[in-house]
């Protein structure tokens, strides 16, 4: 036993040492503004960790207060409205960031064009979500009200291009400050709503209110950074070019959001709102951990664009290190969550949500593929291969619909979790192995997914 413990300690030291070295090399190998990238990542990390901790606390309090049925009703309204979310952002963020990095002199035209496209898309998204919920769910006027309230936020998503500006300048501290300010205000309001036993529609209202406060904060910090929103301009050709280039990303993101939310909508329609509440408690816990690959890829994305001009071998090595690091994070989360799933659900949500434990144990494995998918998405935009992302997401969506129809009647929430896991693996990994132009990068993903075996091989050599 003592020998075994010594071996485990040795393995732990080797793993930690090797991956600290690898992460250090990732930072050192990138463009000279390493300190700025580290600082930017630090701001994003602190902001996300802060929000994660408070969100988990407040989310569990809200779920406990509302109970599975009311909480499920709120989640149903959110899931349904999210089908139309891509219209309000057009999923052009990475393209706008890329253009701001490559053509800084045209920033006012780039930002003005993105703003106009997104505000039109936001109005359209709000209108469609309200119209379709009345057609699909005619029997509940209260659901109609909740969807209409949540849909207000779509219009204020139009200020997202300011985020892209800060990202392109590696100044994410302003974005974090605006985000945390709105988050703090909303958290205080949530506490009062719980204390005074507020009705459900007020919890829907603060979802849109947070977006409004955040947009106001972005405008304030943009002006504080000696920029002027009044200088934004556009023309018809710029609008046309942006829509043409971003529509594959928009369609693929629509597919992602549909299959990410479809399970909850189908659960509500086929089983009941209480099942959505139980299922959502597991999903929210998993998704709250997804910020890690987002902040890494977001901070390194401008450097990834610039690194494209370097040699192919150097570029591939950098990509492999990023894939490896995100894979390491995913495996660490899985190892931590799976054995503790029952304890975590009971601790955070209470006895009413205990059925979410096996759902959490299955759903957490999607992080292996969604984490890699975030890096893959950045690479695809950098290489101008957005249409492949669209094809992959459509395959994932089709698989998700068929599997949900098959598995939800049999296994309810567990069936929905299995369907999401399979479709996520198809949309973020397996599909890219079949296309010649994406296969090379998918092989890097394969190596990252096989990280435990590579580490064992490394240990044997040691």
C-alpha positions as CSV (number, residue, x, y, z in Angstrom):
1,X,0.0,0.0,0.0
2,X,2.8,2.4,0.9
3,X,4.6,1.6,-2.4
4,X,1.3,2.4,-4.3
5,X,0.9,5.7,-2.5
6,X,4.5,6.7,-3.3
7,X,3.9,5.8,-7.0
8,X,0.7,7.9,-7.0
9,X,2.6,10.9,-5.4
10,X,5.3,10.5,-8.1
11,X,2.7,10.5,-10.9
12,X,1.0,13.6,-9.4
13,X,4.3,15.5,-9.3
14,X,5.2,14.5,-12.8
15,X,1.8,15.5,-14.2
16,X,1.8,18.9,-12.4
17,X,5.4,19.7,-13.3
18,X,5.0,18.7,-17.0
19,X,1.8,20.6,-17.5
20,X,3.0,23.7,-15.7
21,X,6.0,23.6,-18.1
22,X,3.6,23.1,-21.1
23,X,1.4,26.0,-20.1
24,X,4.5,28.1,-19.6
25,X,5.7,27.2,-23.1
26,X,2.3,28.1,-24.6
27,X,2.6,31.6,-23.2
28,X,6.3,32.0,-24.1
29,X,5.9,30.8,-27.7
30,X,3.1,33.2,-28.5
31,X,3.6,36.8,-29.7
32,X,5.8,39.1,-27.6
33,X,2.9,40.8,-25.9
34,X,2.8,37.8,-23.5
35,X,2.3,39.8,-20.4
36,X,-0.7,41.6,-21.9
37,X,-2.2,38.2,-22.8
38,X,-1.6,36.9,-19.3
39,X,-3.1,40.0,-17.8
40,X,-6.1,39.8,-20.1
41,X,-6.6,36.1,-19.2
42,X,-6.3,37.0,-15.6
43,X,-9.0,39.6,-15.8
44,X,-11.3,37.1,-17.6
45,X,-10.5,34.3,-15.1
46,X,-11.1,36.5,-12.0
47,X,-14.3,37.8,-13.5
48,X,-15.6,34.3,-14.4
49,X,-14.6,32.7,-11.1
50,X,-16.3,35.5,-9.2
51,X,-19.5,35.1,-11.3
52,X,-19.3,31.3,-11.0
53,X,-19.2,31.3,-7.3
54,X,-22.0,33.8,-6.8
55,X,-24.1,32.3,-9.7
56,X,-24.0,28.9,-8.1
57,X,-25.1,30.3,-4.8
58,X,-27.9,32.4,-6.2
59,X,-28.9,29.8,-8.8
60,X,-29.4,27.2,-6.1
61,X,-31.3,29.6,-3.9
62,X,-33.6,30.5,-6.7
63,X,-34.1,26.8,-7.7
64,X,-34.8,25.9,-4.0
65,X,-37.2,28.8,-3.6
66,X,-39.1,28.1,-6.9
67,X,-39.1,24.3,-6.6
68,X,-38.7,21.9,-9.6
69,X,-42.0,22.8,-11.3
70,X,-41.7,26.7,-11.3
71,X,-38.0,26.5,-11.9
72,X,-38.7,24.2,-14.8
73,X,-41.3,26.7,-16.2
74,X,-38.7,29.5,-16.1
75,X,-36.1,27.2,-17.7
76,X,-38.6,26.3,-20.4
77,X,-39.1,30.0,-21.3
78,X,-35.4,30.5,-21.4
79,X,-34.7,27.4,-23.5
80,X,-37.4,28.3,-26.0
81,X,-36.3,31.9,-26.4
82,X,-32.7,30.8,-26.8
83,X,-33.7,29.2,-30.2
84,X,-33.7,32.8,-31.6
85,X,-30.7,34.1,-29.6
86,X,-28.3,33.9,-32.6
87,X,-30.4,36.4,-34.5
88,X,-29.6,39.0,-31.9
89,X,-25.8,38.4,-32.1
90,X,-25.6,36.9,-35.6
91,X,-22.7,35.0,-34.0
92,X,-20.3,37.4,-35.7
93,X,-18.2,38.1,-32.6
94,X,-15.1,36.2,-33.7
95,X,-15.3,37.7,-37.2
96,X,-15.6,41.2,-35.8
97,X,-12.7,40.6,-33.5
98,X,-10.6,39.3,-36.4
99,X,-11.4,42.3,-38.5
100,X,-10.6,44.7,-35.7
101,X,-7.2,43.1,-35.2
102,X,-6.4,43.0,-38.9
103,X,-7.9,46.4,-39.9
104,X,-7.7,48.7,-36.8
105,X,-8.0,51.9,-38.9
106,X,-11.5,50.8,-40.0
107,X,-12.8,50.1,-36.4
108,X,-15.6,52.6,-36.5
109,X,-17.1,51.1,-39.7
110,X,-16.6,47.6,-38.4
111,X,-18.3,48.4,-35.1
112,X,-21.1,50.4,-36.7
113,X,-21.9,47.7,-39.2
114,X,-21.9,45.0,-36.5
115,X,-24.2,47.1,-34.2
116,X,-26.7,47.8,-37.0
117,X,-26.9,44.1,-38.0
118,X,-27.3,43.0,-34.4
119,X,-30.0,45.5,-33.4
120,X,-32.1,44.5,-36.4
121,X,-31.5,40.9,-35.6
122,X,-32.5,41.5,-32.0
123,X,-35.8,43.1,-32.9
124,X,-36.5,40.2,-35.3
125,X,-35.5,37.6,-32.6
126,X,-37.8,39.1,-30.0
127,X,-40.7,39.2,-32.5
128,X,-40.2,35.6,-33.7
129,X,-39.9,34.2,-30.2
130,X,-43.1,35.8,-29.0
131,X,-44.9,34.7,-32.2
132,X,-43.8,31.1,-32.2
133,X,-44.4,30.4,-28.5
134,X,-48.1,31.4,-29.1
135,X,-48.3,29.0,-32.0
136,X,-46.4,26.1,-30.4
137,X,-47.7,26.5,-26.8
138,X,-51.2,28.1,-27.2
139,X,-52.6,26.8,-23.9
140,X,-50.6,28.9,-21.5
141,X,-50.7,32.7,-21.6
142,X,-48.3,32.8,-18.6
143,X,-45.6,31.0,-20.7
144,X,-46.2,33.6,-23.4
145,X,-45.6,36.4,-20.8
146,X,-42.3,34.8,-19.6
147,X,-41.0,34.4,-23.1
148,X,-41.9,38.0,-24.0
149,X,-40.1,39.3,-20.9
150,X,-37.0,37.3,-21.6
151,X,-37.0,38.3,-25.3
152,X,-36.4,42.0,-24.4
153,X,-32.8,41.2,-23.8
154,X,-32.3,40.3,-27.5
155,X,-32.5,44.0,-28.5
156,X,-29.7,45.0,-26.0
157,X,-27.4,42.3,-27.3
158,X,-26.6,44.7,-30.1
159,X,-23.9,46.4,-28.0
160,X,-21.8,43.1,-28.1
161,X,-19.4,44.6,-30.7
162,X,-17.9,46.7,-27.8
163,X,-16.9,43.4,-26.2
164,X,-15.1,42.5,-29.5
165,X,-13.3,45.8,-29.4
166,X,-12.0,45.2,-25.9
167,X,-11.0,41.6,-26.9
168,X,-9.1,42.8,-30.0
169,X,-7.2,45.3,-27.8
170,X,-6.6,42.7,-25.1
171,X,-8.4,45.0,-22.6
172,X,-10.9,42.6,-21.2
173,X,-10.8,44.2,-17.8
174,X,-13.4,46.8,-19.0
175,X,-15.7,44.0,-20.2
176,X,-15.2,42.2,-16.8
177,X,-15.9,45.4,-14.8
178,X,-19.2,46.0,-16.8
179,X,-20.2,42.4,-16.5
180,X,-19.5,42.2,-12.8
181,X,-21.3,45.5,-12.1
182,X,-24.5,44.3,-13.7
183,X,-24.1,40.9,-12.1
184,X,-23.8,42.4,-8.6
185,X,-26.9,44.6,-9.1
186,X,-28.9,41.7,-10.3
187,X,-27.7,39.4,-7.4
188,X,-28.9,42.0,-4.9
189,X,-32.3,42.2,-6.6
190,X,-32.6,38.4,-6.6
191,X,-31.9,38.3,-2.9
192,X,-34.8,40.7,-2.3
193,X,-37.1,38.8,-4.6
194,X,-36.5,35.6,-2.6
195,X,-36.9,37.4,0.7
196,X,-40.2,39.0,-0.3
197,X,-41.4,35.8,-2.0
198,X,-41.7,37.4,-5.5
199,X,-43.8,35.8,-8.3
200,X,-42.1,33.9,-11.1
201,X,-42.4,36.6,-13.8
202,X,-40.1,39.0,-11.8
203,X,-37.3,36.4,-12.0
204,X,-37.8,36.4,-15.7
205,X,-37.7,40.2,-15.7
206,X,-34.2,40.4,-14.1
207,X,-32.8,38.3,-16.9
208,X,-33.5,41.0,-19.4
209,X,-32.6,43.7,-16.8
210,X,-29.1,42.3,-16.5
211,X,-28.5,42.6,-20.2
212,X,-29.6,46.2,-20.2
213,X,-27.3,47.1,-17.3
214,X,-24.4,45.3,-18.9
215,X,-24.9,47.1,-22.2
216,X,-24.9,50.4,-20.3
217,X,-21.7,49.5,-18.6
218,X,-20.0,48.5,-21.9
219,X,-20.9,51.9,-23.4
220,X,-19.6,53.7,-20.3
221,X,-16.2,51.9,-20.4
222,X,-15.9,52.3,-24.1
223,X,-16.3,56.1,-23.7
224,X,-13.9,56.0,-20.8
225,X,-11.3,54.3,-23.1
226,X,-11.3,57.5,-25.2
227,X,-13.6,56.0,-27.8
228,X,-16.8,57.6,-29.2
229,X,-19.8,55.5,-30.1
230,X,-21.1,58.5,-32.2
231,X,-18.2,57.9,-34.7
232,X,-19.7,54.5,-35.7
233,X,-20.7,54.3,-39.3
234,X,-21.6,51.8,-41.9
235,X,-22.6,51.3,-45.5
236,X,-24.7,48.8,-47.5
237,X,-21.6,47.0,-48.8
238,X,-20.1,46.5,-45.4
239,X,-23.4,45.1,-44.1
240,X,-23.6,42.7,-47.0
241,X,-20.0,41.6,-46.6
242,X,-20.4,40.9,-42.8
243,X,-23.7,39.0,-43.3
244,X,-22.2,36.9,-46.1
245,X,-19.1,36.0,-44.1
246,X,-20.9,35.4,-40.8
247,X,-24.0,33.5,-42.0
248,X,-22.3,30.0,-41.8
249,X,-21.3,30.8,-38.2
250,X,-24.8,32.1,-37.5
251,X,-26.4,28.9,-38.9
252,X,-24.0,26.6,-37.0
253,X,-24.5,28.6,-33.8
254,X,-28.3,28.3,-34.3
255,X,-27.9,24.6,-34.6
256,X,-25.8,24.5,-31.4
257,X,-28.3,26.5,-29.4
258,X,-31.2,24.5,-30.7
259,X,-29.7,21.2,-29.8
260,X,-28.5,22.6,-26.5
261,X,-32.0,23.8,-25.6
262,X,-34.1,21.3,-27.5
263,X,-33.7,18.6,-24.8
264,X,-35.3,21.0,-22.2
265,X,-38.1,22.0,-24.6
266,X,-38.8,18.4,-25.5
267,X,-38.7,17.3,-21.9
268,X,-41.3,20.0,-21.1
269,X,-43.6,18.9,-23.9
270,X,-43.2,15.1,-23.4
271,X,-42.8,14.8,-19.7
272,X,-43.6,18.0,-17.8
273,X,-42.0,21.2,-16.4
274,X,-40.9,19.5,-13.2
275,X,-38.6,17.3,-15.2
276,X,-37.0,20.4,-16.8
277,X,-36.3,21.8,-13.4
278,X,-34.5,18.6,-12.3
279,X,-32.7,18.3,-15.6
280,X,-31.7,22.0,-15.7
281,X,-30.1,21.8,-12.2
282,X,-27.6,19.3,-13.6
283,X,-27.1,21.2,-16.9
284,X,-26.5,24.6,-15.1
285,X,-23.9,23.0,-12.8
286,X,-22.0,21.6,-15.8
287,X,-22.3,24.7,-17.9
288,X,-21.0,26.9,-15.0
289,X,-17.6,25.2,-15.5
290,X,-17.4,25.9,-19.2
291,X,-15.8,29.3,-18.7
292,X,-12.3,27.8,-18.5
293,X,-11.8,27.0,-22.2
294,X,-13.7,30.2,-23.1
295,X,-11.3,32.5,-21.3
296,X,-8.2,30.7,-22.6
297,X,-9.4,30.7,-26.3
298,X,-10.7,34.2,-26.0
299,X,-7.4,35.7,-24.7
300,X,-5.3,33.7,-27.1
301,X,-7.5,34.2,-30.2
302,X,-5.8,37.5,-31.3
303,X,-2.4,35.8,-31.1
304,X,-3.7,32.8,-32.9
305,X,-4.6,35.1,-35.8
306,X,-1.2,36.6,-35.9
307,X,0.5,33.2,-35.5
308,X,-1.0,32.1,-38.7
309,X,1.8,33.9,-40.5
310,X,4.4,31.7,-38.7
311,X,5.6,28.3,-40.0
312,X,3.0,25.5,-40.1
313,X,4.9,23.3,-37.6
314,X,5.1,26.1,-35.1
315,X,1.4,26.9,-35.6
316,X,0.4,23.2,-35.1
317,X,2.5,22.9,-31.9
318,X,0.8,25.9,-30.4
319,X,-2.7,24.6,-31.3
320,X,-1.8,21.2,-29.9
321,X,-0.8,22.8,-26.6
322,X,-4.0,24.7,-26.4
323,X,-6.0,21.5,-27.1
324,X,-4.0,19.5,-24.6
325,X,-4.6,22.1,-21.9
326,X,-8.4,22.3,-22.4
327,X,-8.5,18.5,-22.5
328,X,-6.6,18.4,-19.2
329,X,-9.2,20.8,-17.6
330,X,-12.1,18.7,-18.9
331,X,-10.7,15.4,-17.5
332,X,-10.0,17.1,-14.2
333,X,-13.6,18.3,-14.0
334,X,-15.0,14.9,-14.9
335,X,-12.8,13.1,-12.3
336,X,-14.0,15.6,-9.6
337,X,-17.7,15.7,-10.5
338,X,-18.7,12.1,-11.3
339,X,-18.0,10.5,-7.9
340,X,-19.4,13.5,-6.0
341,X,-22.5,14.1,-8.2
342,X,-25.1,12.9,-5.6
343,X,-23.5,14.9,-2.8
344,X,-23.2,18.0,-4.9
345,X,-26.9,17.9,-6.1
346,X,-28.2,17.4,-2.5
347,X,-25.9,20.1,-1.1
348,X,-26.7,22.7,-3.7
349,X,-30.3,22.0,-4.7
350,X,-31.8,19.9,-1.9
351,X,-33.7,16.6,-1.8
352,X,-36.3,17.7,-4.4
353,X,-33.6,17.6,-7.1
354,X,-31.9,14.3,-6.2
355,X,-33.0,12.7,-9.5
356,X,-30.5,15.1,-11.2
357,X,-27.5,13.1,-9.8
358,X,-27.2,10.5,-12.7
359,X,-28.0,13.2,-15.2
360,X,-25.1,15.2,-13.9
361,X,-22.7,12.2,-14.1
362,X,-23.6,11.7,-17.8
363,X,-23.9,15.3,-18.9
364,X,-20.5,16.3,-17.5
365,X,-18.8,14.1,-20.2
366,X,-19.9,16.5,-22.8
367,X,-17.3,18.9,-21.6
368,X,-14.6,16.7,-23.3
369,X,-16.1,17.7,-26.7
370,X,-17.5,21.2,-26.0
371,X,-14.1,22.3,-24.6
372,X,-12.3,21.1,-27.7
373,X,-15.1,22.6,-29.9
374,X,-14.4,26.1,-28.5
375,X,-10.8,25.9,-29.7
376,X,-11.8,24.3,-33.0
377,X,-14.3,27.1,-33.6
378,X,-11.6,29.7,-33.2
379,X,-9.3,27.8,-35.6
380,X,-12.1,27.4,-38.2
381,X,-12.8,31.2,-38.2
382,X,-9.1,31.9,-38.5
383,X,-8.8,29.6,-41.5
384,X,-12.1,30.8,-43.0
385,X,-13.7,27.4,-42.9
386,X,-17.0,28.3,-41.2
387,X,-19.2,26.2,-43.5
388,X,-17.6,23.0,-42.1
389,X,-18.7,24.2,-38.6
390,X,-22.2,24.6,-40.0
391,X,-22.3,21.1,-41.5
392,X,-21.0,19.5,-38.2
393,X,-23.6,21.4,-36.1
394,X,-26.4,20.3,-38.4
395,X,-25.3,16.7,-38.1
396,X,-25.3,17.1,-34.3
397,X,-28.7,18.8,-34.4
398,X,-30.2,16.0,-36.5
399,X,-28.7,13.3,-34.1
400,X,-30.0,15.2,-31.1
401,X,-33.6,15.4,-32.4
402,X,-33.7,11.7,-33.3
403,X,-32.1,10.6,-30.0
404,X,-34.3,12.8,-27.9
405,X,-37.4,11.4,-29.6
406,X,-36.1,7.9,-28.9
407,X,-34.6,8.2,-25.4
408,X,-36.8,10.8,-23.6
409,X,-39.9,8.6,-23.5
410,X,-37.8,5.7,-22.1
411,X,-35.4,7.4,-19.7
412,X,-36.7,11.0,-19.4
413,X,-33.8,13.3,-18.2
414,X,-31.2,10.6,-18.4
415,X,-32.2,10.0,-22.0
416,X,-31.9,13.7,-22.8
417,X,-28.4,13.7,-21.3
418,X,-27.3,10.7,-23.4
419,X,-28.7,12.4,-26.5
420,X,-26.7,15.6,-25.7
421,X,-23.5,13.7,-25.1
422,X,-23.7,11.8,-28.4
423,X,-24.7,14.9,-30.5
424,X,-21.9,17.0,-28.9
425,X,-19.3,14.4,-29.8
426,X,-20.5,14.4,-33.4
427,X,-20.8,18.2,-33.7
428,X,-17.5,19.1,-32.0
429,X,-15.2,16.2,-33.0
430,X,-16.2,13.2,-35.1
431,X,-17.6,15.2,-38.1
432,X,-14.3,17.0,-38.6
433,X,-12.4,13.8,-39.1
434,X,-14.3,13.1,-42.3
435,X,-13.4,16.4,-44.2
436,X,-9.9,16.7,-45.7
437,X,-9.5,20.4,-44.8
438,X,-10.4,19.9,-41.1
439,X,-8.9,16.4,-40.6
440,X,-5.4,17.6,-39.7
441,X,-6.8,19.8,-37.0
442,X,-9.2,17.1,-35.8
443,X,-6.1,14.8,-35.4
444,X,-4.8,17.4,-32.9
445,X,-8.1,17.1,-31.1
446,X,-7.8,13.3,-31.1
447,X,-4.4,13.5,-29.4
448,X,-5.9,15.8,-26.8
449,X,-8.7,13.5,-26.1
450,X,-6.2,10.6,-25.7
451,X,-4.3,12.7,-23.2
452,X,-4.5,10.1,-20.3
453,X,-2.9,7.4,-22.5
454,X,-0.2,9.8,-23.6
455,X,0.5,10.7,-20.0
456,X,0.7,7.0,-19.1
457,X,3.2,6.5,-21.9
458,X,5.2,9.5,-20.6
459,X,5.2,8.0,-17.1
460,X,6.5,4.6,-18.4
461,X,9.4,6.4,-20.1
462,X,10.1,8.3,-16.9
